[in-house]
């Protein structure tokens, strides 16, 4: 795929000339960006604006699972499970560079518990499951296999005897009775997949723009006011349809159109990254899907050699600046100790934490877990001087974004009097073009890159794992030689320059958190942040004051949102605070 060569200056210059756009999308998370790409593929003119960087809200804070929704069987949401399983299989085909099969292990501590409450939940009657026995789980997995039959990409479930699972994962709680194994999928870099949807959309329909750090301000009469967050410059335009894809901020955006209607009842999900390399090695690429106290489902997995632990489900009113708070830390570590009673873990094991707010529909349910994860598209019809409708994208989950985007696109096409030109069901995303779960295509790509661009095969493999087939254009830019960073040896100065110049990187923060996943792959030191800023400064021409501000921005983000003190004073040992 050809890199989109667009600078922020050129994009803003184009924005100044746009008096009218058929579709304006507010929000650059997975649902908004999926809709942007689909509309672009159908030849519809559209503009997407995101007040922060792309994929900066809940889309950047998932459990990194692409799953069919096993737990939704309990509440009888069969349509959602069927759609989720089908979309999971499609992502395994269309985004094979980032989405891969994942074996899930369920430790089971009883044979028959949970039958009655599971039946009550299935019948939509009040019930709370505190423990699920082998019989309930076996039935659920049997149904799950049926729903995953379309485009089946992975093995069916199996039950594992106690002695066998303890031989494979000896640190597990020895009081378990049996275990189950089934397959879902995981995503290595949700940040980059969202970014590639933007690049695909702009390549498919030149003239369409996806812009970060531009915020929606308000609707004034029949015009929409936007603002460049960096300079404060204002823009004004009209549109035929506005799509509110602001996630947990949907109600806030709609209030800018003078609507007090409540659509969102978000819940916070928090995760911890733990530096436990021995346990990560024992997990051997598997994810544990387990019950915490009270029946709440948690996950624990090996992510890039470390342990990812999550998540919580807590109602929140204000999505700004959410963090994994002390109660959640205690809850997650307690759940960990219940699962692995012999593994020593405490706050000193945490090297990163994150939280996001799920944009769930407004609901007064006492149990957040019972709120549907299905998606909907409520409308604010034209009113007063505002002659365009506003469609709000409520709910949904990472796995089903393509299907949700297709529904939104079909509705917009109908309203614009246009027809769909192509389906996205089998359309590869970004660097997924030409790749599959089979190793043949990847090996062929590695050989091509190594031979044509005279790169070491291990370096070619690193680029392919990071960018998929887009690695070809990046390797071409590196043909003149590379200088690798001392504190971030995974990256060269030339790679950072190429990515920054072709992927709408405005801040060093955009590169670190939005164009890579290195922040979750290992603990980073202050020296790594400083060297990244200095590298970008060299080709952007940043002066000393700008460099200091960018470094301060990174350090502040680590402390404020991730509870990590990564200041120079704590180097070389950042700590959880």
Helices and strands as residue ranges (DSSP letters): H 8-17, E 20-26, H 30-41, E 46-50, G 58-60, E 65-66, G 70-73, H 78-94, E 99-108, H 115-122, H 134-147, E 158-161, H 162-168, E 178-187, H 190-204, E 209-212, E 214-220, E 223-228, E 234-244, G 247-249, H 250-255, E 267-274, H 277-283, E 287-291, G 293-295, E 297-303, E 306-310, E 314-315, H 326-339, G 347-349, E 350-358, G 368-370, E 375-376, E 379-380, E 389-392, E 394-395, G 398-400, H 401-416, G 430-432, H 439-452, H 457-467, G 468-470, H 471-477, H 493-502, H 508-514, H 518-521, H 526-540, H 544-562, E 564-565, G 568-570, E 575-576
